[in-house]
Amino acid sequence: MQLTAKASLTNALLISICTPDFKGDEATESLAELARLVTTLGFKVVGTQSQKQSSTKKVNVLGLGKLAEIAHLTGNQGVVDGEDDEDFFEELVDETDFSDIQSDNLPFACADVVVFDCDLSPSQLRNVENQLGVEVFDRTGIIIEIFSRHARTKTAKLQVEIARLNYVAPRLRESSCGDKERQMGKGAGETTLELNRRAVRDQLAELKRELASVQHEMKGRRTQRSELFCVALVGYTNAGKSSMMRAITGSDVEGENKLFATLDTTVRALYPTTQPRILVSDTVGFIKKLPHDLVASFHSTLAEAHDASLLLYVVDASDPSFRSQLDVVHGVLEEVGVEDSKKLLILNKSDQLSTEQQQALMEEFPEAMMTSTRNPDDVSKLHQYIVEVAHQEMIEEEIIVPYTAKGIIGEIRSSMSVTKEEYEYSHIKVTVRSNAIDLARLKKRMLSL
């Protein structure tokens, strides 16, 4: 089973289920975010519908009246289980006044895909698909599909595939199998459902073994980098992290105005380069209601944030909901154990704010830095801040290097910050700033001369 929408299914109708715990501005903002998610998949949002329910856990996630409205918008292609229900449903569709639906400028029978802004159980998903006769997604399915399309490295592909199979597995368990097939399966081997279920389990086990091996290699690379000062860009998806990464490292990191344009952690050196080098990592963006399996599978990716000496919390300051997005970032980082690292809030995309809005935000967040990656002065200011913080983490020490020590001065200049040099009769007195590990390594080599 592959969760992939057909290329021809381009028109999406979004459904919001409002509950006592999920309503008002929160529900409105979440639905707007869902619209950006489905747009990232290439769908065209042609309208939205909402319904108040006491819970999203009911067998029928929509009431019959609302279901009739939506069925009208999808062409009345579905059926309701049971002859009595089917007759009643068809009568309800025929008798319902749909004129009020035009408030969203939604043409009749134009929706090819229906997307719910909540998670649906396998049985709920199957029931709605049968009733509407079109492909139905829930929020988790959409996010996993985006991750599947955007993963590039081997690690990200493995992590996403594990999350996808965990999502698909219960839907296989509840997929419909004919009575004849079930009867033939008794005493005559496994049914197709059982074979598919076992295949998924075997595939998951193999993927997890492969991922463990890849993660071991990644841990080794992080250990090699641990001697350097590392900066991690963290934040909500589409906050501008990749654009900031490109600005402060001079790299060609992809940056698009889409959700989850970056899924793979990218590590580059700060530019202009410093001695010792400072590394910058661009991590996967966060989102509200991120599927738990994806949080778990991306722990290794977020390990870059865990090991970083400095975290830059990047937010899109022009987005009115950035405060709640920041809460999501805090929550996910807390879940992966990032607590004690030094942090700086970056109010990004300031070029989209008025002077008054910028001043108000700086009064609200006095410790933050207001930036725009399109402003070279802002990029330079951020670069200088990173270098200053890195220098605070370093140790300053005076090293005596005899003229007879070949290669030592070159090694010092290539890996340490030299603040002072004095040439004496028999040696050079060098004042350096460096991390404790590099200094200890240098001193050990000096003793062996």
PyMOL commands that set and color helices and strands:
alter all, ss='L'
color gray80, all
select helices_A, chain A and resi 24-40+64-73+83-95+99-104+122-132+139-150+154-173+179-185+192-225+241-249+292-297+299-306+322-335+350-352+355-364+376-392+408-415+436-447
alter helices_A, ss='H'
color red, helices_A
select strands_A, chain A and resi 11-18+44-52+113-116+135-137+229-235+266-269+278-282+310-316+342-348+369-370+395-402+417-423+427-434
alter strands_A, ss='S'
color yellow, strands_A
deselect
rebuild
show_as cartoon
